[in-house]
Amino acid sequence: MAQGLFRVGFTLAEIKNILARAKEQLLAGKTIMEWEEGDVRSRKEQAMPIKDVLAECQDALQYLDPATYGRVITRTVPDYSGGG
């Protein structure tokens, strides 16, 4: 479950950029993220697993733009019907 780590201090554009990079790494099967800024290229291990990055991005996108990405559901609705 997402913890809301990207809700504060990140813009939609930044979150979309993080999401795009995480998806690239996931599709490439990498566990090390590569970052490139101009002529400087660096590699480092993920700060968090890619699945957690994806969940945090989804949470932040829903929080910042619920009209586009759906609202964050924060309540539990019990089902006492016994149907399973």
N, C-alpha and C positions, 0 to 999 in steps of 0.2 A: 504494500500500500504506500502511495506517495506521501511524503512528509511536507510538501509545500516549499521545498528548498529554492525553487526558481520563481516563486511568486513575487518576491520583493527584490528590487534592484535590477531586474532584467526587463528589457523591452521585448515586444513580440518578435521583432527582427532578430534579436540575439537568441531567443529561445528557438526560433525556426532554424537558425544557423547551427546551434548545438544539436538539434534533432537531425538535421541533414548530415552532420559529421558522424553522429552516432549510428545512423542508418548505413552510411558508407562503410564504417568499421564492422558493423554486424554482417553486412552482405559479403565483405571481404574475409570474414572469419578471423579478424585480428583481435588480439587482446591488448595491443599497444596502440595508443592513439598517436598519430603524427600531426603536428601543427606547423603551418608554414606562414610566415609573415615576411613578405618581401624576399630578401636574400637569406633570411635566417630560417633554418629548418630545425625543428627539435622533435624528439621522441620521448614519451614518458608513459609509464603504466597508467591505466585508467584510475581516476580518483574514485570511481564507483563503477560497478558492473554496468554494461550497456543496457541490460533490461531495466535497471533502476533509473538510468538516464532517460530512457524512453518513457517510463512511468512519470517521472518528474516533469518532463516536457509536456506530456498530455495533461497533467494536473494544472500546470501553469497556463497553458493555452486555454483550457476550459475556464480557469479563474479570470484571466485577463480579457477573454473574448468569448463569453458564453453564447452569444448569438450565432457565432460561426462554429464553435467546437463543442457545443452542448454545455449544460451547467454541471458543476461538481455536485455530486450527490453525497451529502454528509449525514444522512440519517438512515437508520435501519427500520424496516417495516416488518414486524413479526407476522408469521403465517401460522395460525393455530388450526388450520383446516385438517392437518394430519396427512395431507396429500403428498408429502415427501420432499 
